Amino acid sequence: MTMRHLAAALSGFLLFAVPLCATAQTPVSLGLAGSNTIGQKLAADLVEGFATAQGFPSTQLISDAKPEEYDIQATRAEDGTQLRAHVEAHGTGTGAEKLLKGKADFWMASRQANQKDLDEAAKAGAAPVPPLAEMLAPGAENVIALDAVLVIVSPRNPVRSLSLAQLRDVYAGKVNNWSQVGGPDLPISVFARDTNSGTFDTFCALVKVADCKKTIPAIAKKMFESSEDLSDTVAAGLGNIGFVGFAYARNARVVPVVSDCNILSYPNGFAVKAEEYPLSRRLFFYSYGPQSKTAKQFLEFVKSDAAQPVIKDAGFIDFRPELAPDDYAGNRLDAAGNALDGGKTRIRPSDKHKFEDAVQNANRLPITFRYRAGSDELDSRSEEDLRRLAALMRTPAFTTQEVVLIGFTQAQGDYEANRQLSLSRAAAVRERLKTTAGFTRVAAVFGVGPAAPVACNSDANARFLNQRVEVWVRPGAKPAVK
């Protein structure tokens, strides 16, 4: 039997580890299904890293007839133990059904799960289907890496930036010549990911293209399942435009994006880690129900420090904290008094000064504590970041540093209530650091309400990003609460 036939015969298993002589044993299985953004490369690299951590000397990739489906296998010569993984990467929208029918252990998603995913899985016969809140809870929802949707054009295209409004009009078919957005007199050729793609969904949601799943297919020259093929096609034509995940720019040129409140953003690593680039996103593994020992071990590896270099080498953004660029604090201070809501809210001078005091002699880490929608509970990434922050502050480079926590809110609602909420949330993070991670070296806690926003306060998606607790570090100082 050839390896291709063996892979096909075992396509019901994603991963198993079992001595070859123990044929009576039931193999331990692990399945990965869903996002092409994750599955095209990152999933394979994570399986390979996991295999190495488990003591397998090398792995072998076995592709089937479909390029988005493949197996990875490894064997330990000394005892014949095999390790096998099977990945099906046809888009985020295809993974929920596989997970909830028990045909995969992890649903790979390049956007957050939504009710439509669960409804579609139920229609396809999955049962039971959990409530959405249960799927979004830490433990079921696992943020495995960070990413950004990049707007790409040909390297020969002279356009230096595009606003979200311009992108909205291009992908709605209202703008069809580059001269309308500051470029040459040349027709715009629109390319996009396919409608099963989480990248497609994220682009539509963040750019706010109306009736996206009808509008874009109607005007696009081609829709792609493969991010690499899309990127290469866009790079080859002067009039082309497309969007891909962070790892797939390849030979195309990335165009900076201007938000609806005129913030020019470059998708650099820090901006994506802090989720301040307007097209930032998270990548997820969703799980549901009992897991095999191997599945648990694999997930532990994916979320571990050992997996972070693997994530970066695959072209994505890992969770290792880094200090902000040198001009970051100055830029934030310059904009601290603007609520970014069209002038509706006036930031109190006292809160602007409080922010200035908080960041004096301090530097920003990208760790940002955010909350589950409509809740005071930290979201799934933030739960992991409690551990990451405590571990970082125990490393030699940071043992003489102390943490400053600064709480922020959106601009809508009662100003004083928002200011109090920002302070109470920062204090709550300090308490969670103590109780969850055993970390007590917090020098100061501040709450500045809607001051110094990082996103527009003009719509719900952006306002959500402003509900946060930021982490800054500075040389040891006397503890204070203000």
N, C-alpha and C positions, 0 to 999 in steps of 0.2 A: 504494500500500500504506500503510495507516495505521500509526502508531507502535506500536499494540497488536499488529497483525499482524506487524510487523517484530520486535518483542520475542519473539513466539512463535516466529517462524522461526529466531531466533538463540538460542533458549533453551538450546542445548547449550554456548554460550559464556558465561563469566562476565565476562570482561574482554578487550577487544582494543584494540590501538592500531595503526592501519595507515592510510596515505594512501588516500583513496577511489579515486584513479586507479590505484592498484597492485592491481587486482583479482586478479591472478594470484598474489599473495602469500597464504600461509596466515596467517590472523589469529592473533596471540598471545592465548591464552585464560587466564582465571583464574576458578575456580569457588568459591563459598562455600555450604556446606550444613550444616545441623544446628540448633544451638541457636536457639530463638525468642527467648530473653532477649537474645542478641547480635544476631540477625538482624532483630529488630523495629525497631531504631533504630540501634544502635551500628555495625553493619556498614555501613549506608548512609552514616553520618556519616564513617566512616573512608575509605570509597571517595571521598567528596566531598573530604575533606582531601587524599587522595593525588592526586586529579585536579588540585586547586589547586596542589599542589607540583610537578606535572608540567607546569604552564603552561596548563591548560584554564581558561577564564574562568568557566564555570558548568556545572552538571550538571542533568539532567532525570530525574525519577523516573517510571518507567512501570510501573504495576501491572497484573497479569494478573487473571484471574477469581478466583484463589485469593489471599486477602489476605496470606498468608505467603510469597508468591513475587512477586518484582519485579525489574525491570531498572533500572540507572542508566546514563545515557549522557551523553557530552559530545563536542563537536566544536570543534576549533580552526579559526577562520574563515580564517586566513592560509594554511594548507596542507591543510585538509580532513581532518586526522588525527582519527580517532574513538577514543573510549574508551568501553567498554561493560562493565557488570558485571551479573551475574545472581545473585540470592540466593534460596535455598530454605531457609526457616526453620521446619521442622516439628518441631523438638525435637532435643536432643542425640543421642538414640538413633537418629536417622535419618541421621546424618552419616558414620559410619564406612564404611558400604557405598558411599556416593557417592565418598568419598576413595579407597578401596582398589580400586574399579572404574575409577578414572581419570575419573570424571564430575565431580569437583570438585578444585580445587587445595588447598582448606583445609576441614577439618572443624571447624566451630564447636562448642565444647563448654563447657557451664557447670558441668562437673565434670570430674574427671580420667578419662581413658580407663581401661577395665577389660577383663578377659579376656572377659566376656560380649559386649562390643561387637565384639571381634574374632571370636568364635565365630559371632555372628549374621551378620557380614559374610561369613564363610567359607560358611555355610549358604546365603547368597543368591548365591553364585557368585563372590565376590571372590577373586582369586589373583594373586600370592602374598599371604598374610597374615603380616605380620611378628610376631615374638615381642613380648609386651607390654613387656618391658624396652626393646626398641628403640623402641617408640612413646613411652615415657616419658622417653627420653634427651633432653638439651638438643639443639636443632636440629630434631628431629621434634616435640617438645612445646614450644610457645611460649606463655608466659603473657602475655596481651595487656592485661589489666585486672584489677582486683580488684572484688569484689562481696560482698554479704551477703544472706542470706535474711532478709527482714523478716516478722515476724508482724504482721498488720494486722487492725484491727477498725473498727467505725463510729466517727466522731468523737464520737458521743454516748455511747459505751460508757464507763462510769466505771472499769473495771478498769485498774490502774496498771502491773502487771507480771504475767508468767506464768512459771512455772518450766518447765524442760524436762520434768519429770515430769508436770506438769499438761497440757502440750501433747501428750505421749505418750498420756495418758489420753483427751484430747479426740479425737485423731485415731485412737484405737483404739475409740472408741465407748463407753468406760467412764464418761466424764463427758459429760453432755448438757444441763446447765443451768448458766447463768452463776453461780448462787448457790453452786455447788460449788467455784468458784475465786475467791470474793470479790466477785462481781458481783451484779446484780439477779436476781430470780426470773424468768428468761426462758430459753426453749429456745435452745440453741446450734445455729446453722445452719452446717455445715461446707462450705467450698469449697476447691478445690485445683487445682493445675496438672494437666495430663494425664500419663499414665504414660510418654510418650515424652520428657518434659521432664527436663533435667538439674537444674532447680530442684526438681522432685519427688524425684528421686533424692537430692539433697543434703539436703533436709529429712528424708527418711526415715532417711538414714544418721546425721545429726547429732542428730536428736531420738530416734532409735532406736525407731521405730514397728515393731512386729513384723509380719511378713508384709504389708508395706506395700501392695504392688500388688493385694492382695485386700481388705485391711481398709478402706483409704481410699475406693476406688470404691464399696464397699458402703454407706458411711454418708454420703458427700458428696452434697449437693443438686445439685451440678454440677461437672464437671471442665472446665478451660479450656485451650485451646491458646494463647490470648492473655493475657499478663500484664495488659495494660491493662483488658481486659474483666473479668478476675477482680477487680482492684482496685476498679474502679467498682462492681461488684456488691456487694462486701463493704462499701464505704462507705455504700451506700444502705440497709442494713438493720441495726437496732440489735443484733440477735442474731447477726450474721454474724461469721465469722472466716475468715482465709485466710493465704496466704504468697506473697510475690513477691520478685523481685530488688530491689536497692537503688534502681534507677532508676524503679520502678513503684509507689511508695506513692501518688502522686497525691493524691486527696482523702481517703484512708483515714488512720487514726491508727496510728502504729507503736508497738508495745508492747515495752518493755524485757524482756529475757530473764534468768532466774536459772538458773545452771548447777546441775548435780547436787551441786556442793560449795559452793553458796550464794554464788557470785559474781554480783552484779547487773551486767549489761552493757548499755550503750547503743550502738547501731550508728553511732557517729560516725566521721568520716573517719580519724582517727588509729588508733582501735581496729581498723578494718578493714584499714588499711595494714599495721599490725603483726601482723595476723591473731590478735588477742587477743579479739575478739568471737566468742562460741562458734559462731555460724552464719556466720562468714566463709567465703568461697570464692574460688577463682581462676577466671578465664575464659580459655579456651584457643583457639588455632588449632593444629590438628595438621596436619602435612604428611608426605608419604611419597613417596619416589622422586624422580626428576629434576624440577626446576622450570623453568618458562619464565623468561626475563629479567624479564618484567612481574611475575610472581608473586614473584620474589626482591625486586624493587624495592618492591612493595606491602608485603611483610613487614618490610623494612627501615624503611619509613615507620611502620608500626604500632608498632614497638618503639622508635621514635626519640623525642627530646624534643619534636619538633614535633607528635606525635600526642597528647601528654598533655592539652593543653587540649581537644582534640576528645573525649577519653574523659570528662573531667570535665563538659563541656557536655552530653554525652549522658546524664548522671545517674549515671555509674559512678565508681569510685575509681581515680584515676590513680596513677602511681608517683613523682610528684614528692615528695621528702622534705620533711617539716615537723617542727617541734619539738613535743614532747609538751605537753599542757595543764599549767598551772602546778602542779596538785596531783598530777601523775602520780608523780613520784619519791617524794613523801611516802607515797602510798598503797602503792606497791611496798615501801617500807621497813617500813611497818606490818605487812605480810603476809609479810615475808621469812622468818620462822621457821616458817611453816606449810606443810608439804609437800602439803597438800590431798589426802591419801589416807586420811582417816579416822583419823588419829593413829598409823598404823603406822610412820611414819618420823620420827625426831627430827632436825631440822636442827642441825648442830653450831654452837655459838656462834661459833666461829672463822670459819665460812663466812658466817654472817650479818654479822659485823663486816667481813669482806672485801668483801661486797657494799656495805656502807655506805661503806667507803673508796673503792670503785670509782666510786660515783655522787656522791661529794661534789663540789659545785660543777659538776656535769655535768647535761646535759639529754639526753633520749632522742630518737633519730631512729627512725622506724618501720621502717627497714631491719633485717631480721632474717634471718640466714643459717641456712637449714635444709637438710636432707639427703634424698637419695633413700631410700626405705624400705629398711632392711636394709643400708645402705651408708654409707661415710664420704665419698662424693662429694656435692658441693653439688647441690641440685636446680635445675631450669631457671630459676626466678625468681632464685635466689641468684646464678647465673652472670651474669645481667644486672645484678644489684645491685652486683656488684663494680665495674663501670663507672660505674653511677649514683653510688655513694658517692664514688669518686675525682673524678668531675666536680663534684659538689657541693662538695667540700672545696677545690676550686680556684677557686670563685667568691669575689668580694670579701667577702661576708658571713661566710665561714668560713676565710679565709686565716690568721687569728690563732688558730684553733681547732685542737685535736688530737683524734684519735679514741681512745676507750677501748673495747676489745673485751672482752665478758664472756661466758664460756661457761657453759651450763647443761645439765642432763640431767633425765631423769625420775627418780622416786624408787625404782623397782624395781631390784633387783640389789645388788651389793656397793657400799657407800657410798664407800669410798676409790677403787675403780675408776671410779665415776661422776665423782668429783671430778677425777681425773687425766684422764679422757676430756674433761671440759668444758674443762680448761686446754689440752689438746693441740689440740682443735678450734679454740679461739680463736687459738692460735698459728698453726695452719694457715691460718686466714682472713687473718691478718696477712701470711703469706708469699704467699698468692694475690693479695692486693692489690698486693704489690710486683711479682710476676712477671707478672700479667695486666694490671694497670692502671697500673703504674709509680708507685704511691702508697706512700710510706714514713712519713708523718706519723702513726704510731700511738704514742700516749704510753704506753699501758700495756695489758697483757693479764692478765686474771683468769680463774680457773675456780672456780666456787662450787657445782658439783654440783647437787643438787636444791633448793637455796635459791631463794626468790623465784619460785615457779612462776607461770605466767600462765594455766594451765588445770588442771583436775582431773587427778590422777594415778590416777584410779579406772578408766579404760578405755583401750584401745589408741589410739583416735583422739585423745583428749585428751593422753595421754602423749607422743604423737608431737610435739605442739606445744611441749612442754617441752624437746625435744632441739634446742637452738638456740644461736646466738651473737648477742647483742644489740650494737647500735652506740649508744654514747653519745659526746657531744662536750663538751669543756670548754676553757677557756683554756690556752694552751701550757704544757706541764709537762715536767719531765725524764723521758726514756724510762725505763720500768721493766717488769720481768716479775715477777709474783708468783703 
